[in-house]
Amino acid sequence: MDAPPPLAGLNVVELHAIGPVPFAGMVLRQLGATVIRVSPPNDPGLGVAMRPEHDLLNADKDAQLLDLKDPAGREQFMTLLAGADVLIEGFRPGVLERLGLAPAELLAHNPRLVIGRLSGWGSAGPLAARAGHDINYLAIAGVLHAIGSREAPVVPLNLIADFGGGAMHLLLGVLAKLVARSISGAGGVAETSILAGTVGLTPMFYGLIAGGLWNLRRANNLLDGALPFYRVYRCADERFVALGALEPKFYAELLAVLGLSSELDRHRQYDPSGWAEATELIAARVAERSRDDWAELAAERDCCLSPVLDFAEAARHPHNLANRLFRDQPFAQPGATISFPE
């Protein structure tokens, strides 16, 4: 018999937001918590951009429409919180207080409540009250500058600041407070920001910089595409493969798969004087075959060569399906189909 999920019986109230807060609520729901999402009565949702059944971040949450600016709505909200273990919110600093819902007041009514607060920029400093999105936080965190070609940074998906930084930092704080509550019996506030969570992802790079192993130029370092064996190459069918053969044993395997063992000396893998030639040879060889041809050739070898899949292909890849990675997505349901726009 399967054990119940770890957060079964936990009651979470999530205040309406987009991005990282509903993502955090989704993770708590996946871990077994019951999540009630409180939205304003005139909630436009995501408008015409997304049908409700495709709003995966808010699937299986109990939707409640409450006007927190109205005394009656706040009273209903307080009733919800009386039976809640966790409240998560993503307002700008001071908004909860202006609504008459300051954490101190909420904790006075429910001392066991854990309040997770996620702002964009944090509660101090000149940007605290400003609006922002993933790209803005990446810019101020120093991360955006490091991503892209030598000519310019590129716009990444909002997986780094919003979800990898903000949402996961929020979840870590909430879960830590729940552990502390299991010891002391008292709840409390876990407060962070998307910017703080993003900066929190970067210590390794500051260590590399301090050790002289990383410089501030894009595409000029170990993990940013400068190395011929850690980058993306175009194939004959205009698709791509990703190479990540950092360790010598994997590099040797990669050269064997590419048929370049006699042309490139595997013992000179980390000799910068040979990188330009290696890049040229690998690019030319990869361009001779299709992406899937290379994936098939690499399938039985530990050479760290992977096909670059799009979202539709990733959802159908046999390894991802074997690990049930897409089980909650609409196209993973029995008999379901989904079309991916061009």
N, C-alpha and C positions, 0 to 999 in steps of 0.2 A: 504494500500500500504506500502510495506517495505521501511524503510529509507535506503538511500545509506550507504555503509560501511564508517566508520569514516575517513579513509584516501583516499577516492575516490578523484581523481584529483592530488594526490601527485606523483611526478616523482622521482624515486630512481635509481641511478646507483650503481651497485655492482661490485667491482673488483674481479676477479676470485680468489677463495680460496676453501678450503674444510672445512666441519664441521660448526663451529659457525657462520661464516659470511654468508654463504648461508642459514643457519637456520634463522638468523635474517632477511635476505631478504625474506624468505618464510613467516615469520610472518607479515612483512610489506605488502606483497602481499595479504595475507589472510585478512588483515585489509582494503584492497581496493586500495593500492598503485599500480602503474605501475612500474615494476622492469625490468631494462635493465642490463643484466649480461655481462660484458666485459671480454673476455678471449683471451689469445694469439692465433695466427693463428694455431700453432701446438698443440693446447690444446688436451691432451690425454683423457680428461674427467676422468672417473673412470676406463678407460681401459676395459678389458673384465670382470671386477668384477661386473658391473651393466649395464643393458641395459638402454638407455636414458628414455624410458617410465616408468622405475621404479625409476628414480632419483627424488624422491618426493621433495627434498629440492629445486630443480631448476625447478619444473613444472610451466608452465604458465609464465615463464620469457622470455623476448625478448633477444635472444642470439646475441651478437655482437663479431666478431673476429677482434681484433686490436692489432698491435704490438706497445706497448708503448715505446719501445726502438728506434723506427723509427720516425723521425720528422713528416712524413705524418700521422702515426698512432696517435701521440700525438695531432696533429691538429684536427683530427676527434674526438678524445676523448674530447677535449676542446669544440667542437661544441655540443657534447652530454651534457656536463656539463652546457652549457649556458642555457639550458631549464630544468635543474634538480633542485629539492629541496634538495635532500640528496645524498651524496656519502658515501658508506661504504666500508672499506678495511681492510684486515687482514695481511698485510705484516709485516716483522720484522722492528723494528725502523730504520728509515733512508732510506728505500728502495724508498718510494714515492719521497723523496727529491732527491735521486740520479737519478731518472727518469725525473727530472726537473718539478715535479708536487707538489712542496711544498704547504702546505695549504695556506700560505700567498699569493702565486701566484694565486691559484685557487680562493681564496676569492676576490682578486683584479679584477678578470674577472666576478665573480658572487657573489656579497656581501651577497646575501640571502641564499647562499648554506650552508647546515649543513653537516659537514664532521665527520663521525663516524669512529674512528680508533681503531682497536682491535689487539694488539700484544699478544704474548704468555706470556712473562715474565715482560712486562713493559719497559719503555724507559730508566730506570736507573738501576744501580747495575751490578754485575759481570755476571749475566745470561742474560742480555738484548738481546745480539746478538745470543744466543744459540737456537738450535732447541728444541722442546718439544712436548709432547702429553698429553692427559688428565691425564694419570697415573702419569706423571712427575709433573704436576701442583698440583695434589692432594697430592703428596708426600711432596712437599715443603710447601704447605698450612697447613700441619698438619692433613689433613682430612683422608688420606689413612691409617695412623697409627691407627685410631679409628674404622676402618671398618674390620670386620672379626672375626675369632675365637681367643681364647686366645693364640693359638700357632702361628698364623701369620696373617697379613693383607690379604685381598682377592682383586682380581682385579675386580672392578665394571665396569659396562657399562660406556660409556663416556657421561652420562647424567648430571653428577654433574659439572665438570669443564668446559667442552666445551659448553654445552647448558644451564644448570641451572646457571652457573657462568658467563662465557664469553659472550655468545650470549645475555642473558637477561640483563646483565650490559650494553652492547653496545646499546641495544634497549632502555633502560631507559635513557641513555645519549642522544641519538638521539631525542627521544620524548620530553625530557626536553628542548633541544635546539630549537625544533620546537615551543614549547610553548613560550619560551623566544623570538623567532623571531616574533611570533604573536603580541608581545607587543612592541618590539624595532624596528622591521623591518630588523634586521641584523642577519645573520647566524653566524657560528662559528664552533669551533672544539670540539667534545666530544671524549676524548681519555681515553681508559681503557685497561685492559689486562685480559687474562683468569685467571691468578693468582690472580689479584685484585678482580675479580668477585667471585672467589672461596672463598677467605678469607672473602669477604663480606657476605657469607652465614653462617659464623660461630659465630657471636656475642653471640647468646644464650648459646652456650657451654662454652665460656669464662666466661659468667656471672654465669653459674652453677658451674664452677670450682672455681671461686672467692668466691662463697657462700658455698663451701664445699659440693656441691651436685653432683659433677662429679669427677671421678679420671681418671688417664691416662692409666689405664689398659683396654684392649679390653674385650668385653663381661662381663663387671663388673659394668654396669650402667643402668640407667632407660630405655634408648631407644636403647641399643645395644645388646639385647638378654639375659641379665643377669636375668631378671625377668620372672617367669614362665608364667605370663599372657601377656607378650609382646615378643613373639618369634614365631618361625616356628616349626611345628611338622610334623613328617612323619605319613602318614595314612596307612591303610591295603593294599592299591593298589600301594604303593610306590610313591604316590603323596603327596602333602603337604597342610596344612592349616596354615593361619597366624592368630595369636591371638593378639588383641590390646586392651584388656579390662583394661585400666589404671584406670578408675574411679570406685569407689565401686559399683555403681548401675549396671554398665555393667559387672563387675566381678561376681556379684550375678547372673545375667542372664546367664553368661557363665557357671558357675558351674551347673546351672539348666539344660542347654542344654547338658552338658557333663555327667549329672547324678552323680555329685560329691558334691552336696550340703551337704550331711550328712558326707562326709569324709574330707572335707576341710572347715575350719571356715572362712567364708567370712570376718569376722571382723579382721582377722590376715593377710589380704592381703599384707600389707606392713611390715610385721615382717620378717626380713631376716632369722631368725632361722628356719622358716618353708618353705623356698623357695626350698630347695633340695627335700624335701618330695613332695611338690606340683608339682614340675617339673616331678618327677618320676611318680606320679599318673596320671597327665594329659597326659604324653607321652604314658603311657600304655593304657589309655582309648581311646585316639585318634587313636592308632594303631589297635583298634578293628573294625573300620569301614573305608569305602572308603572316599576319599576326597569329592566326590559329595554327599554321604550320609550325611556327616557332614554339607555341605552347605545347603542341603534341611532341615535338622533339625534346622539350625540356621536362616533360611530365614525369619521367622516371629518374631524373637526376636532381641532386641537391645543388642547383646552380643559381637559385634566386632570380629566375626569369619568370615573369608573370605577364599574361595578357592584360592590357588596360581595357577593362570592361566599362560599358555605360550602365546606367541604372537598370535598364530592362534586362541586360545580359547578366548583371550581378544577381538580380532577383531569381534568375533561372539557372545559375551555375550549380552543378551537382554538389560541389563541396559545401556551398552555402545552404543548399536544400538539406543535405545530410545533417547539418548542424542546426537546422530549423531556425535559421537566422531571420527569415522573413515570414515567420508564422503568423504575425499579427497584421500583415499588410493585406489589402483587399485582394490582390492577385494571388495570394497564397491560400485563399479559402477554396474548399472543394468545388470544382466546377466553375470557379470564377475566372473571368477574363478581364484584361485591362489593355487599353490601347495607349501607347506612348506617343504623344505628339512629336512631329519632326521638329 
